[in-house]
């Protein structure tokens, strides 16, 4: 694998990266636009874009949310800066944390917003997950598929044409688009990159699931989208996107709750999900040779808060950590640990990994032997983490499991 000379991303990133003659990736090149764009003008432009969608009787827009990531900042912008009247939607991933559940409910209550939740029959979700695990080494397909289609289905059914999302992954991570392109939501991007060219219609062909089992995953047809005029915009085209800074604003303003992560240092992202930063991320490491900590390191390097040489210590510290919640997952799905380990091995990319003394090692590793053998490595890691200073907020009111509505009770667990 080849690595970007500025950040820590490898050339085999699943969203695709291009490197220039100086071995700088497109993600780093597009990031530089953030310091060249007049963001005040961009906000004025955004206000003009959303103005025609104001509805004095009903809802102005749809905002997809969860209990983490950029939901608090996105809704803050929609309500307090754009002065819109949104309806909130979320897809229940079945991997939810209690903290994420609490954050999501605080969020809609703080802003007084109506909220639609989609919870699909767990039996159907498990059948889908068994198939995607066996075929792709992916336990998260149903989550991405549901999160990217449910807001569009609601928009079509309720005839609310505007959907407002937070950050477009293709811009912020890999520079697939320029901020100046002002790329919008599309069926094509969802198919090619979000669900990796595997739409729900293929599950009808490959499994015994029926159309009525999968209707919540079908994207509305183009004629319907065109007739209603559905438009999905991304806020990172109009704001100088910095998720750490934004989340800390939300901690101070709304008491957004955070939590330590097992396989990365970012205490703000993905804290609503038991699996994303654990089993899902471990499959990512086996398949692509990098994991979530590299995503976060690359972002922090680009924003000038982390040196690349320090990032290597963090990657070395986190990437091989054992995933948490494996027992919960195998019990939920109805498989055993031996079977899960089989899938880890099955989807290990042998083009980038070798076995050395029964231990997996990357053929071309970003982390040098000098770093791996550093005697004071733990001290250095602690110093770097202290400087980054990701906040772990304190919970004021503990919610016990019997206070959680029965609809969610099997999906939310104490951390």
N, C-alpha and C positions, 0 to 999 in steps of 0.2 A: 504493500500500500504506500501511496505517496501522501504526505501531509502538508497542509498549508503552512507557509513559513511565518505567518502572523498569528493565526489562531491554532486550534488543535484538531480541526476536522480532517478526516481522511478522504482520499479521492473516491472511495466507494460508498459515500453517503447515499442512502436510498432515494433522496430527493434530487440527487445529481449536483455535482459541483464542476466548475470549469476553472482551471488554473492558468494564470498569465505567465509570461516569460520569467517573472520573478518568483514564481511558485506561490502567488497570492490567490486565494480562492474568490469566487464571485460573491460569496457572502460578505467577506471583508471589504470588497470593492464597493458593493452597493451600500454597506453600512456607512461609508464616508459621506454619502448623500445627506445623512442626518445633520451634518455640520455645515452644509451648503444651502439647504432649503430654508426659505422664509416661512417658518411655522405659523406666524401670526396671519399671514395671507392664506395659508392652508386652512386655518380654522374659519376664517371668513368665507372661504370657498365651501367648506363643509356645511356651514349654516345655510348657505344658499341652496345647496343640494337637498337638504332635508326639509326646507321650508314648504315646498309644495305638498308634502306628505302630512302636514298638520290636519287633524280631524277634530272639530269642536265637539262632536258627539261621542266618538268612539276612540279607539286606540290609534296612535300615530305610527307605531312600529313594533317590531318583535325583537327582543333581546335574549339570545341564548345564554344561560348561566349555569354555573355549578358552584360548589363550595370552596373553590380555590382559583388558581391561575389569575386571570385578569378580570374576573366577573365584577368585583367591587369597583374597580376603576372604570370599566366600560359603562356600568350603570350610573356611576357618578357623572360621567360626561353626558350621557343621554338625558338624565334628569336635571342636573344643575347647570350645565353649560349650554346644551342644545335646547333645554326646556321642552322636551318631548314627553308624551304620555305613553309609556310602553306597556306591553304585556310580556311577562317573562315566561320562558319555556326551558325545560330541561329533560334530558333522557336519563333515566335511572340505570346506572351501569351494573348494579348488583354487587359492586366491589367497594361500596361506600364506607367511609369512616364516619364515626360519630362527630368528629370535629367538622368535617365537611358538611354534614347534615345541619349542624348548628350554624355554621357560617352562612349557608344558603338561606336558612330561615330567618336569620338576623337581617340578611341583605334585603329580602323582599318586604320584611316588616318595617325596616328603617325607612324605606322609600314608599311604602304604602302601595305596592304594585300587585296586581293580580298575577297568578302564577299557574301555569299548566305543567303537570308532570306526566311523563309517559313511563309506566312500569309494565314491561312485557312479562308474560307468564314465564317464570323461571325454568319450567320444563323446556320451553322453546329456546330460551337463551342458552341453556346447557347443551342442547342438541347442536346448535350453531357453533358453540365454543368447542365442542368435541371435534367437529369437522374441521374447523379452521386451525385447531391445534395440531391435528394429525396431518393436515395437508400443507400448512404454511408455518407451523411453529408460532402461531399467533393466537393469544388468548384475548386480544383487545379489538378484534375486527368488529364485533357486534357493537362495541362502545362507539367507535369512530363512525360506523355506518349509521347508528341511531342518532348520534349527536349532530351529524351533518345533514340528516334528512328530516328529522322531526320539526325543526323550525320552519323548513320550507313547506312541509305538509300543512302546518298550522296557518302559515301565510296564505296558502291556496284556499283552505277551507273557510277561513275567516275573512278572506279578501283584504288582508293588510299587506300591501305590496312592499314595504320597506323592512329589511332585516339588518340589524347593526351588530357586527361581530367585533372582537378585539383586534388581535394581531393576525396577519396572514403569515403562516409558517414559511411559505415559499419565499417571501421577501426577507423576513427577519433572520432566518437561518442560513439559507443558501444563495440568496440574491437571484432567485429565479426570475424576478421582476424588479424593475426600478420603482421607487416610491412615486416617480413622475408618471408611471403607467396608470396609477390609480386603479389597479386591477380589482375586479369585483368577483363575487361568488359565481361559480359556474359548475354545471354538471360535469364538464370535461375534466376540470382540475380534481374534483371529488373522485371521479372514477380512476384517473391515472395515478393520483398520489395519495389521497386519503384512504381509499379502500384497495389500492394497488391492483386496479383493473379487475377486481372481483366484485361485481354487483350482486345484489340479493337474488336477481333473476337466475344467476348461475346455481344458487343453492336449490332452486326448484329442480334443476336438471340433475344435480349431483347427490341430493339427499331425498329422504322420504317426507320432508316437510312440504306442507301444502301452501297454496297461495294465501289462504286466510291466516296461516301462521306467520307469514312474512310480509304482509301488507304494510306494516309499520316501517319497513326498510326500503320500500319502493319510492324512488324519486318521482315527483309529479312530471307529467309529460310536457314537452316543450310548448305545445299549443296552449295548455292551461297556464303555464308560466307567462307566456307572451300575452294572453288574453287579459290576465290580471295585472301584468306589468311588474312582476316581482323582481326586486333589485336587492342584492346583498352587498353592503359596503363594509370596509375594514378600517378601523380607526387608526391603525398605524400608518396609513397613508396621509393622515392629517395631523398627527401628533408625533413629536420626537420620542419614539417609543423606548422606554426604559423600565422594564417590569419590576426591577428591584426598587427603584425610586418611587414608582407608582404605588406598589404594594405598601411601602412604608408610609406614604401619604395616607393610604387607606387604614393602616394600623392606627395612626394618630387621630384620624378623623372619625372612623367608625368602629374602632376596636376589632378590626379584622384579626381573627385568631390564626396563629401559625404553629408549626410543629417541626421538630427535627426529623430529617430523612435518614434512611438507612444507607443508601447508595449514592448520595450526593450531599452537597453543603447548602443547597438552596432550600430554605425552610418555608418558602411561600408558594411554590408551584407544586401541583399534583398532590397536595396534602389531603384532598378529598377522596383519594383512591388507594385502597390497600395494595393493588396489583401493579399500577403503572410504574412506580419507582422500584419495584421488586421483581416479580417473575417476568413481567413484560419487558423490563429493562435488561434482565439477564439474558433473555432470548436475543435481544438486540445486540448485546455484546458478543454472543456466540455467532450470530449471523454476519455482523458487520465489523467486529473488532473494536468497537467503541461503544460507550454507553452514555447515560443521561448526564453524568458528571462532565463529560466532554462538551455536551451542549451548553451547560451552564458556564464552564470555563471559557469557551469560545465567546459567549456573550459578554462575560465580564472583561475579557481581554479587549474586545472591541470598544467597550465603553470606558476603558482606561482605568479600571479599578483593580486589575490583576495583571501581573507580568507573566509572560508565556513560560518562563523558567519556573515560576512558582506554581503555575497551573499544572505542570507535570507532576509535582509532588501530590497535588490534590487528586489527580487522576489515578496515580499509583495507590493512593490511600483508600479510594472508594471502589474502584471498578470490580475488584474480585470479591467483594463482600457477599456473603451468602444471602440470598433473597429471604425476606421475612414472609410469613403467612402462607408458606407452602402447604402446611397441614390443613389450614382452612380451605385452600383452593382445591386440594385433591379430595377432601371430604365433600365439598360442595359439588364438584364435578362428577364424583363417583369413580375416581381412578386411584391408583396407589403411588407411592413415592418412586417405586421402581419404574413405573410407566412414565412418570414425569421426567426422571433422569434419562430414560430412553429417548424422549423427545428433545431434551437438551442436546444429547449426542447426535441425534439424527439431523438436527438443523445447524450443527456446528460447521462453519464454512472451512473446509479443509484447504482451500486456496490461500487462506490467510493464517490458519492455525497449524501448529505442530504439537505432537505429544513428546515431551521430554521427561523421562523418568516418571511416566504416568501422570504428568502435569501438563496442562495446556499452556503453550507459549505462542505469542504472535511471531510470525516469520520476520516481519519488519515492524518492530515496535517503536512507538514514539518515545517511550520511557527508556532512558539509558540505564546501563548497568550501574553507573555511578550513583544514580538516584535510588535504584533498587537496593543498593548496598550501603546507603548513607546511614551512619550510626545515629545521628541526631535527627532522623527523619520525622519522628513524632513531634519533637519540639518545633521543627520548622513548619509542619502542617498546622499545629496549634497557633503559631504566630501568624500564618497566612490567614487562617480562619478568623482570628481576632481582628485583623485588619479589615477583612471583608465585612464583618459584623452583620450577619443575617440574624435578625431578631427572632427570639422565641418568646411569644407573648404568653402571659399568664391568664389562665382561665378564672373568671370571676365566679361563675355559677356552674357547678357540675350538674350535668343532665344524666340521669340514670337510664338504663335500658328500658325500664317499664314506663318511662315517659315518652318514648319514641312511638309514633303511630304504628299500628300493626302492619300497615302497608309496607313499611321500611324495616321492620324489626329484624328480619333475617339478613338484611344487607348492611346494617350499621353496627360496628363493633368498637368497644373501647380500645384505645391505643396504648 
